[in-house]
Every structure is written in structure tokens, then in C-alpha cells.
């Protein structure tokens, strides 16, 4: 019986399949003889798995990204840092695209904690992937695979502790242009800052240079936007990064800010009791004199005037018991009654 695979196919695609089948027939016979009746299918499955693995492996291994990470040098053993170089290193990270989507590279730090020997004030310290940490979370899914450069040049100085006064700068106020009024630090607070004693830890050489130059320690700015009255606020003391100061005690001070708000002249209200003139004619018309309880009212025309010496009563009291009956009107034409 003739094999169906040997049936000639028409067209270029059919001829190509026939050629491929004739070429694979020896391999098929060997595979079936060594691996059983389905040996050729098993070999084909292995080939397909290898192809898929070569495609999926790079995606599973992840992608690499390089970010710049700042360096912090925290020496031990009574030393402080005067300076180091470089101040940042290039860190190579590896992870999947999904991991990098929710990752914040700004949270990375490269910390060095050297312990210099006695009398050694400068050295080169090695840095590597173990020194890179995430201040927000652990680096579980993203790995650090490289750091460049691999060394940091550090200059040390002996730790100095000094206590001094008048070393805190005047706090700066922000938002004054948006305030409808004026704001300033009270004189009592400025006097308190001048007399406040602070303890400073840092490089002996740099602390001496700061005092010689008359440089004071700045504080955080104070925002006065939206303030309508005076207030008290705690502000942190922020030594400059290149000052050689590692710590300040206390690390904050309390300040009183005086706020004066300007009154808006358009907001003045009109009192209801004030007279309001509606027209010029009303303004020119004289006002009638106020009636007084002691001033008698002038008699109207046609009414008899009061006799001299007689007081004119207003609203005489009427007694209910002695009320007289009303008199009948007399006719002037009627004869007079005899006495």
C-alpha cells in the first residue's frame, strides 16, 4: 500500500511539504526505533520547548536600569566627615517591567559606615551593591547588580562638641506677598534666639571656620499664607550639608510671629440710625419742632382762647362716679325761664 505522504502535491507549497517529509523520514524512523512509536513527536515537543524557553527567558530575567543614587558617609569611632567624592554613584538595577512601574528610585541611598584607624584622616572606602538600601521598603523584587565607581575618597576630622550662643539665624517668612497685611518675627523671639544656647556636634576645623566667618545656622522657613492673627510655631534648625555639622541640640526652636491684617475700607457698614437724605428738596425742608410735654399747644382758629391766669388743662381726668348727664342744647329763640 502506498504511503499517503508520498502522494504528490500540486503547487509550490505542496512540493515543499513533500520535500520536507522525505528529508524527515530517516529521522522519523530512527526516533521511533530509539524512543518508541511516538519518538518523533517527543523530539518535536523538546524542540518546541527549547524555542519557547529561549523566548521567555529574557522576559523572566527582567530588564536593567541605571539610576543615580546619593552617597552618605557615616563614620564611627569619634570621627566626622569633612568631605568625600564622588557624592553620588551610578547603580544598576534589574527587575521586570511591572516591578519598575511601582518602584521609586528617589528612595535609594548608598550608605558607607567606615571606621577609620587612629590618626587616619583620609582614605578610600569601597562601595558595592550591599551598601545600596531603600529607605521606604526592602529591595525584594528588584536587585542591585552593579555600582560605579566602586570606591569613595573620604576625608575625616575628629568629632568636636561645642556649646555656644547667638548661633541661630533669623527665621525667614514666606508668603508675605499673599498676606493682606504685615508679618514679622517678634522682638522677644529674636532676643530669645540670640540668648539660646545650642550644642553642636561636628568637625572641629569646620566649626571654627563657621564661627570666624560669623555664619549662623538657618532654620526652616515659616509660611504665613492664610494667617489672620499672630501665632507660635516650632521651626527646625537645618545646618548646611557642607558645614561639617552632624547634630544640633536642640534641633528646633519656638518662634512667635506677629501678624497685622489691614482693614478693608469698603467693608464699613452704614448705621441704620444715621439720617439718610433721599433728595435735595428733603434736605432744604425745615423739620417741625419736637413737641414737649410742658409746652401748651397753640389754640386753633375758631376756638375760644383761655382766659388770662387760667391754666389750660389737657385731657382732664374723668371720674366715673361723678359723671354728669349731657345737657340739652338750648334754643336761643325760646323764652328765658323765670328764676
C-alpha positions as CSV (number, residue, x, y, z in Angstrom):
1,X,0.0,0.0,0.0
2,X,1.4,3.4,-1.0
3,X,2.0,5.8,1.9
4,X,-0.1,8.9,1.8
5,X,2.9,11.1,2.5
6,X,4.3,10.0,-0.9
7,X,1.2,11.3,-2.7
8,X,2.4,14.1,-4.9
9,X,1.0,17.5,-4.1
10,X,0.4,20.2,-6.6
11,X,1.7,23.7,-6.3
12,X,4.9,25.1,-4.9
13,X,3.8,24.8,-1.2
14,X,2.8,21.2,-1.7
15,X,6.1,20.3,-3.3
16,X,7.9,22.0,-0.4
17,X,6.0,19.9,2.1
18,X,6.7,16.7,0.2
19,X,10.4,17.5,0.1
20,X,10.4,18.2,3.9
21,X,8.6,14.9,4.5
22,X,11.1,12.9,2.5
23,X,14.0,14.6,4.3
24,X,12.5,13.9,7.8
25,X,11.6,10.3,7.1
26,X,15.1,8.9,8.1
27,X,15.0,10.9,11.3
28,X,11.4,9.7,12.0
29,X,12.5,6.0,11.6
30,X,15.5,6.5,13.9
31,X,13.4,8.3,16.6
32,X,10.7,5.7,16.5
33,X,13.2,2.9,16.8
34,X,15.0,4.5,19.8
35,X,12.1,6.2,21.6
36,X,9.2,4.1,20.7
37,X,6.2,4.5,18.3
38,X,5.8,8.3,19.2
39,X,9.5,9.1,19.3
40,X,9.3,11.6,16.6
41,X,6.6,13.5,18.5
42,X,8.6,13.5,21.6
43,X,11.6,15.0,19.8
44,X,9.3,17.6,18.3
45,X,8.0,18.6,21.7
46,X,11.5,19.0,23.1
47,X,12.4,21.3,20.2
48,X,9.3,23.4,20.7
49,X,10.0,23.7,24.4
50,X,13.6,24.9,23.7
51,X,12.3,27.6,21.4
52,X,9.7,28.8,23.9
53,X,12.3,28.9,26.7
54,X,14.7,31.0,24.6
55,X,11.8,33.5,24.0
56,X,10.5,33.6,27.6
57,X,13.9,33.6,29.5
58,X,14.9,37.2,28.7
59,X,11.5,38.4,29.9
60,X,11.7,36.4,33.1
61,X,15.2,37.6,33.8
62,X,14.0,41.2,33.7
63,X,15.4,44.4,32.4
64,X,18.1,46.6,33.7
65,X,18.0,50.3,34.6
66,X,20.8,52.6,35.8
67,X,19.9,55.4,38.3
68,X,22.0,57.9,40.2
69,X,22.0,57.4,44.0
70,X,23.4,59.8,46.6
71,X,26.1,58.7,49.0
72,X,26.1,59.1,52.7
73,X,29.2,58.6,54.8
74,X,28.6,57.9,58.5
75,X,32.0,57.3,60.1
76,X,32.3,55.6,63.5
77,X,34.8,55.9,66.4
78,X,34.7,59.6,67.2
79,X,35.3,60.9,63.7
80,X,33.2,63.1,61.4
81,X,33.3,63.7,57.7
82,X,34.9,66.8,56.2
83,X,34.2,65.8,52.6
84,X,34.0,62.9,50.2
85,X,34.0,62.4,46.4
86,X,32.0,61.5,44.4
87,X,28.8,62.5,46.2
88,X,26.6,60.1,44.0
89,X,27.1,56.7,42.3
90,X,25.5,55.0,39.4
91,X,23.5,52.0,40.5
92,X,22.4,49.3,38.0
93,X,19.1,47.6,38.9
94,X,17.5,44.5,37.5
95,X,13.8,43.6,37.6
96,X,10.7,43.1,35.5
97,X,8.8,46.0,33.8
98,X,6.0,45.5,36.3
99,X,8.3,45.9,39.3
100,X,9.8,49.1,37.9
101,X,6.3,50.6,37.5
102,X,5.7,50.8,41.2
103,X,9.3,51.5,42.2
104,X,10.6,54.9,43.3
105,X,14.3,55.3,42.6
106,X,14.4,58.5,44.7
107,X,14.1,56.4,47.8
108,X,17.5,54.7,47.3
109,X,20.6,55.5,49.4
110,X,24.2,54.3,49.3
111,X,25.4,54.3,52.9
112,X,29.0,53.9,54.0
113,X,29.9,53.3,57.6
114,X,33.7,53.2,57.8
115,X,35.7,53.0,61.0
116,X,39.0,54.8,60.3
117,X,42.1,53.9,62.2
118,X,43.5,56.2,64.8
119,X,45.4,59.1,63.1
120,X,44.0,58.3,59.7
121,X,42.1,61.4,58.4
122,X,41.7,60.4,54.7
123,X,41.2,57.1,52.9
124,X,39.5,55.3,50.0
125,X,36.4,53.3,51.0
126,X,35.0,50.5,48.8
127,X,31.3,50.6,47.9
128,X,29.2,47.9,46.3
129,X,25.6,46.6,45.9
130,X,25.4,45.7,49.6
131,X,25.7,49.4,50.5
132,X,22.6,50.3,48.5
133,X,19.4,50.3,50.5
134,X,15.8,51.5,50.0
135,X,14.7,53.9,52.8
136,X,11.0,53.2,52.1
137,X,10.9,49.4,51.6
138,X,13.1,46.4,51.0
139,X,14.6,45.6,47.6
140,X,12.7,42.2,47.3
141,X,11.9,42.0,43.6
142,X,14.4,44.5,42.2
143,X,18.1,43.5,42.6
144,X,21.2,45.7,42.6
145,X,23.7,44.2,40.2
146,X,26.3,46.9,39.9
147,X,27.7,50.1,41.4
148,X,30.0,52.5,39.7
149,X,32.5,53.8,40.8
150,X,33.5,51.1,43.3
151,X,35.3,53.4,45.7
152,X,34.8,56.7,47.5
153,X,37.5,59.0,48.7
154,X,36.7,60.2,52.2
155,X,38.4,62.9,54.4
156,X,37.8,62.8,58.2
157,X,38.2,65.0,61.2
158,X,37.9,64.5,64.9
159,X,34.4,65.0,66.3
160,X,34.1,68.2,68.3
161,X,31.3,69.2,70.7
162,X,30.8,72.8,71.5
163,X,28.1,74.8,73.2
164,X,27.5,78.4,72.0
165,X,25.0,81.2,71.9
166,X,23.9,83.5,69.2
167,X,24.4,80.8,66.6
168,X,20.8,80.6,65.1
169,X,19.9,82.7,62.2
170,X,16.7,84.8,62.0
171,X,13.8,82.6,60.5
172,X,12.6,83.6,57.1
173,X,8.9,84.3,56.4
174,X,7.4,83.1,53.1
175,X,4.0,84.1,51.6
176,X,4.2,87.8,52.5
177,X,3.1,88.8,49.1
178,X,-0.2,86.9,49.6
179,X,-0.8,88.3,53.0
180,X,-3.3,91.2,53.4
181,X,-1.2,92.9,55.9
182,X,2.3,92.6,57.5
183,X,4.0,89.8,59.4
184,X,7.3,89.7,61.3
185,X,9.2,87.7,64.0
186,X,8.6,89.3,67.4
187,X,11.4,91.1,69.1
188,X,11.0,88.7,72.1
189,X,11.7,85.7,69.8
190,X,14.7,87.4,68.3
191,X,16.1,88.1,71.7
192,X,15.4,84.5,72.8
193,X,17.3,83.1,69.7
194,X,20.3,85.3,70.5
195,X,20.5,84.1,74.1
196,X,19.6,80.5,73.3
197,X,22.4,78.1,74.0
198,X,22.8,75.2,71.5
199,X,25.2,72.2,71.5
200,X,26.8,71.5,68.1
201,X,28.5,68.2,67.0
202,X,30.8,68.2,64.0
203,X,34.2,68.8,62.6
204,X,36.4,70.9,64.8
205,X,38.0,72.5,61.9
206,X,34.8,73.5,60.1
207,X,33.1,74.7,63.3
208,X,36.0,77.1,63.9
209,X,35.7,78.4,60.4
210,X,31.9,79.0,60.7
211,X,32.4,81.0,63.9
212,X,35.3,83.0,62.4
213,X,33.1,84.0,59.4
214,X,30.1,84.8,61.6
215,X,27.8,82.2,59.9
216,X,24.7,81.2,61.8
217,X,22.6,78.1,61.4
218,X,19.5,78.6,59.3
219,X,16.0,77.3,60.2
220,X,13.1,76.1,58.1
221,X,11.1,78.9,56.6
222,X,7.8,79.9,58.1
223,X,4.7,80.1,55.8
224,X,2.3,82.9,56.7
225,X,-0.2,82.3,53.9
226,X,-3.8,82.4,55.2
227,X,-2.8,83.7,58.6
228,X,-5.1,86.3,60.2
229,X,-3.7,86.6,63.6
230,X,-0.4,86.2,65.5
231,X,0.8,82.6,66.2
232,X,3.6,80.5,67.7
233,X,5.4,77.8,65.7
234,X,8.3,75.3,66.2
235,X,10.9,75.6,63.4
236,X,13.7,73.0,62.8
237,X,17.3,74.0,62.7
238,X,18.9,72.9,59.4
239,X,22.7,73.0,59.2
240,X,24.0,73.2,55.6
241,X,25.2,69.9,54.2
242,X,28.8,71.2,53.7
243,X,29.0,72.7,57.2
244,X,30.5,69.6,58.8
245,X,27.8,69.6,61.5
246,X,26.3,66.2,62.2
247,X,23.9,67.1,65.0
248,X,22.4,70.1,66.9
249,X,20.8,70.0,70.3
250,X,18.0,71.2,70.5
251,X,17.1,70.5,66.9
252,X,14.2,73.1,66.9
253,X,13.2,76.4,68.4
254,X,9.8,78.1,69.1
255,X,9.1,81.4,67.4
256,X,6.3,83.9,67.8
257,X,5.2,85.6,64.6
258,X,3.2,88.9,64.8
259,X,0.6,89.3,62.1
260,X,-1.3,92.6,61.5
261,X,-4.1,92.5,59.0
262,X,-5.1,95.7,57.2
263,X,-8.8,96.7,57.4
264,X,-10.7,97.0,54.2
265,X,-12.4,100.4,53.9
266,X,-15.1,99.0,51.6
267,X,-16.3,96.7,54.4
268,X,-17.5,99.6,56.6
269,X,-21.3,99.4,57.1
270,X,-23.8,102.2,57.3
271,X,-25.7,102.5,60.7
272,X,-29.5,102.4,60.4
273,X,-29.7,105.3,62.9
274,X,-27.9,107.6,60.6
275,X,-30.2,110.0,58.7
276,X,-30.5,109.2,55.0
277,X,-31.5,112.1,52.7
278,X,-33.2,111.0,49.6
279,X,-33.3,114.3,47.7
280,X,-32.3,117.9,47.8
281,X,-35.8,119.1,48.5
282,X,-36.0,117.0,51.6
283,X,-32.7,118.4,52.7
284,X,-33.9,122.0,52.4
285,X,-37.4,121.4,54.0
286,X,-37.3,122.5,57.7
287,X,-38.1,119.9,60.3
288,X,-41.0,120.5,62.7
289,X,-40.0,121.3,66.3
290,X,-40.3,118.4,68.7
291,X,-43.3,118.5,70.9
292,X,-42.7,118.9,74.6
293,X,-45.0,117.8,77.3
294,X,-44.6,121.1,79.2
295,X,-45.3,123.4,76.2
296,X,-49.0,124.0,75.6
297,X,-50.4,123.6,72.2
298,X,-51.5,126.8,70.4
299,X,-55.3,127.1,70.0
300,X,-56.7,126.6,66.6
301,X,-58.8,129.2,64.8
302,X,-62.4,129.4,65.9
303,X,-61.7,128.0,69.4
304,X,-62.0,130.3,72.4
305,X,-58.8,131.4,74.0
306,X,-58.1,130.7,77.6
307,X,-58.7,133.5,80.0
308,X,-55.7,135.1,81.4
309,X,-54.5,133.5,84.6
310,X,-56.3,130.3,83.8
311,X,-54.3,127.2,83.1
312,X,-55.5,125.2,80.2
313,X,-55.9,121.5,81.1
314,X,-55.0,118.8,78.7
315,X,-57.1,115.7,78.8
316,X,-58.7,116.4,82.2
317,X,-59.4,113.2,84.2
318,X,-63.0,112.0,84.1
319,X,-64.4,110.5,87.2
320,X,-66.8,107.6,86.6
321,X,-68.9,108.1,89.8
322,X,-69.5,111.9,89.2
323,X,-70.2,111.8,85.5
324,X,-72.8,114.5,84.6
325,X,-75.7,113.8,82.3
326,X,-75.4,115.5,78.9
327,X,-77.2,118.9,78.8
328,X,-79.8,119.5,76.1
329,X,-78.9,122.2,73.7
330,X,-80.8,125.5,74.4
331,X,-82.7,127.2,71.7
332,X,-81.8,130.9,71.6
333,X,-85.4,131.7,70.3
334,X,-87.1,130.0,73.3
335,X,-88.2,132.3,76.2
336,X,-86.0,132.5,79.2
337,X,-87.1,130.6,82.2
338,X,-88.3,132.5,85.2
339,X,-86.0,132.4,88.2
